Amino acid sequence: MSDDPSVFRTGPGPVQIDAERLAARVAELGRAIARDHADGPLHLICVLNGAFLFMADLVRAIDLPLTVDFISVASYGSRTESSGEVRLVKDLDQSLKGKHVVLVEDIVDTGLTMRYLLGYLEGRGPRSVKVAALLSKPSRRVVEVPVHYLGFEIDDAFVYGYGLDVDHHYRNLPFVTSMASTAEPEG
């Protein structure tokens, strides 16, 4: 990866989704979430670390009172493949009882982590649980999981920017771009 500042204008790989398309789609998702949860109370949970930019823009696009929380998980296995075993790294700070919960994720890939998170959240007494994902790679799905609010469906490529990283770098790109190789994991 280059330290060249021009990366933040054009991206080192082909841009998959530019900043304008991201903003428009996040606004649409925010309106849909607000419409579907007008009877409240609404609680959004951000899956750290990759979803934090998406979450920030999404909550600003929802014209309803809401609360937020953060959760972090880690999958065991190699850097490129998940074993399906998930470890909770950071738990929630707030109760979910009686709330409409929207789990905000950067990317749904195999579905294994999402399956774990949905089971975990449903066991905490929410009124409902839905998933908002910026990206989905259905070609990599091992288990089917619902994605109620989807930003973009993408091919199997290593993507980064707009919260997704390459070895803890490039999260702050205002767009989503890809690398030529799919050999590295998203974060």
N, C-alpha and C positions, 0 to 999 in steps of 0.2 A: 504494500500500500504506500502511496505517495504522501508526503507532507506538503505537497504543492497546494497553495490556497485556492487555485482554480478548481480543485475538486468540489468545492462548496458552491460553485456556480454551475458546473456541467456534469459532475459525477465521473468517476473513473471507468464506469461501465455503461452500457446502454440504459438510459432512464426508462424504467418500467411505468412509473406513475408520477407525473409531475405535480408540483405544489398546488396548482390550480385545480387539477382533478381531485387531489386529496381533499382540499378544502370543500369543494362542492359535494363530494360524496359524504364526508363527515357531517355536513349540514343536513343532508337528506336523512342520514341515520339518526341524528339528533331529533329531527321532527318526528320520525317514526317511533322512536322510543318514547317521546313525550306523548304522542297520540295514544300509544298502547298502554301507558301507565298513568293516565290522567287521574285515576282514582287513588293514587299514592298509597302508602309512602314509597318513594323510589330510592334505592340504594345501589350505587355503582361500585364494583370491586375491580381494581386494576391489578392485573397479573404483572408483577415486576420481573425484569426491568424493561423489557422491550415495548410494553404498551403505554408507557407513561406519557409520551407526546400525543398519541391517539386519544388517551383518556382526557388529557387536559383540553384538547380541542372539542372532544365529544361533550364534556360536561358544560362547556360554554354554549354548545348548540342545542341544549335541552332547556326549554322554557318552562321548567317546573321546579318547585323546591326539591332538593335531593341531598343525600349524604353520600360520602365516599369513604372507601377504605382500600387497603392494599394487602396483597398476599404474594408470597414468593415461594416457588417450589423448585426443586432440582431433580433431574432424572439421572439415574445411575447408568453407567455404560461408557462407551467410548465417546469421543468428541463428535462423531458423526452419526451415531446410532443410539437411540434410547432403548434401554432394556425393558421399559414399561414400568419399572419400579420408580415411584415418585416419593421424594422426601420433602416435607414441609419445612421451609427455611424461615419464613416470617408468617405468623398467623394473623388473623383478623383482630382488630381492636374493638369492634362493635358487634352487638347482637343482630341477628338476621330475623328474629321472630316477627312474623306478620308483615315483613317488607317484601316489595317487589325487588328482586335482585337482578341486576344485569352485570354479568361477568365480562370484563373488557380485556381482550387478549390481542396480541400483535398478530400472531399467525397460528392457524390450526393446520398441523402437518399430519402426523400419524393418527392423531386423535387420542392417544394414550394419556397424555397429561390432562387433556380436557375431560376425559371420562373420569379420571381421578378427582379433579376439581368439582365437577358436577355432583358426584356422589358425596363428597365432603360437604359441600354447601347445602345440598338438599337435606342432609342430616341435621342441620342447624335450625330448622323450623321456619324457613322463609315462606311467604305467601306464594311466590313464584320465583323461578330461576330461568333466565334467558342468557344467551351468549351473543355478544357483539365482538366480531373479529375484523380487524383491518384486512387481513389476507387469509386465503384458504388455498391449500394445495391438495385438491381431491385425489390426484393421482398417487399420492403418498399415503392415503388413509389406510390404516390397519383396522381401526374400529370406527364405526359410524357414530358421529356425535352431532347434535343439532347446532346449527349456527343460524340464529334468528335474525341477526342484523349483520350482513356481510358487506364489507367495503369492496373488495375485489377478489376474484378468483384468478389464480396465477398458475403458470406451468411450474414444473419442478426445476427451480433455479435457486441458487443462493442469493437472497436479496438482503439489502441493508439500506439504512437511512430511515428517517422519520421514526426514530426510536430503536430500530433494529441495528445491531452492531456487527463489526468485524473485529474480534479480539479486543473488545471494549472501546473501539473507535468508530467514528462516523455516525453515531446515533443522531447527531445534530444536523445532518443533511436535511434540507426541507422537502426532499422527494425520496421516492423508493427507487433504487437502482439495483443492478445485478452484476454478478461476476460471471466470467466464462465457465468456471468450474463449479460443480455442486458439491465439492468435497469438504467444505467447511460448514459447521452448524450455525444456525441463527441463534441470536441471544435475545 
